[in-house]
Amino acid sequence: MTKTAVITGITSGIGQAIKTRLEAEQWRVLGISRHLPVDQEGYEADLSHLDSVEPLASRISADCKSIDA
């Protein structure tokens, strides 16, 4: 069974490095970014706006059976 990870900041830095590593290990990576690349599965959100966090968490919960990381 494929493991699923939700990673913030996937377009650069540590988030991008984690994304690359997990994808190499055959994980399903759901990214969260203010500007999600078109080829990336995930969600566009600005987590600096706290009022967007709860709706995002609800969407992720509805879309995913389980999250492993």
C-alpha positions as CSV (number, residue, x, y, z in Angstrom):
1,M,0.0,0.0,0.0
2,T,1.3,3.5,-0.9
3,K,2.0,5.8,2.0
4,T,0.7,9.3,1.9
5,A,2.5,12.5,3.2
6,V,1.2,16.0,3.4
7,I,4.0,18.5,3.1
8,T,3.9,22.3,3.4
9,G,6.2,24.6,1.4
10,I,6.9,22.1,-1.3
11,T,8.1,24.6,-3.9
12,S,11.5,25.3,-2.3
13,G,13.9,24.5,0.5
14,I,13.3,21.8,3.1
15,G,9.8,21.1,1.9
16,Q,11.0,20.5,-1.7
17,A,13.8,18.2,-0.5
18,I,11.4,16.1,1.6
19,K,9.0,15.9,-1.3
20,T,11.7,14.7,-3.7
21,R,13.0,12.1,-1.2
22,L,9.5,10.7,-0.4
23,E,8.5,10.6,-4.1
24,A,11.8,8.6,-4.8
25,E,10.6,6.2,-2.2
26,Q,7.2,5.8,-3.9
27,W,5.1,7.9,-1.4
28,R,2.1,9.8,-2.5
29,V,2.9,13.4,-1.7
30,L,0.2,16.0,-1.2
31,G,1.7,19.4,-1.3
32,I,0.5,22.6,0.3
33,S,1.7,25.8,-1.1
34,R,0.5,29.3,-1.9
35,H,1.3,28.6,-5.6
36,L,1.0,24.9,-6.2
37,P,2.8,23.7,-9.4
38,V,0.4,22.3,-12.0
39,D,2.0,18.9,-11.9
40,Q,1.7,18.6,-8.1
41,E,-1.2,16.9,-6.3
42,G,-2.3,18.9,-3.4
43,Y,-3.8,22.2,-2.2
44,E,-3.2,25.9,-2.7
45,A,-3.4,27.7,0.7
46,D,-1.6,30.5,2.5
47,L,-1.1,29.1,6.0
48,S,-0.1,32.5,7.3
49,H,-3.8,33.2,7.3
50,L,-5.0,31.1,10.3
51,D,-8.6,31.2,9.1
52,S,-7.6,29.1,6.1
53,V,-6.1,26.2,8.3
54,E,-9.3,24.6,9.5
55,P,-11.1,24.5,6.1
56,L,-7.9,23.1,4.6
57,A,-7.7,20.4,7.2
58,S,-11.3,19.4,6.6
59,R,-10.7,19.1,2.9
60,I,-7.6,17.0,3.4
61,S,-9.5,14.8,5.8
62,A,-12.3,14.3,3.4
63,D,-10.0,13.5,0.5
64,C,-7.6,11.1,2.3
65,K,-8.4,7.8,4.0
66,S,-5.2,8.0,5.9
67,I,-2.1,10.2,6.2
68,D,1.2,8.5,7.2
69,A,3.4,11.7,7.5
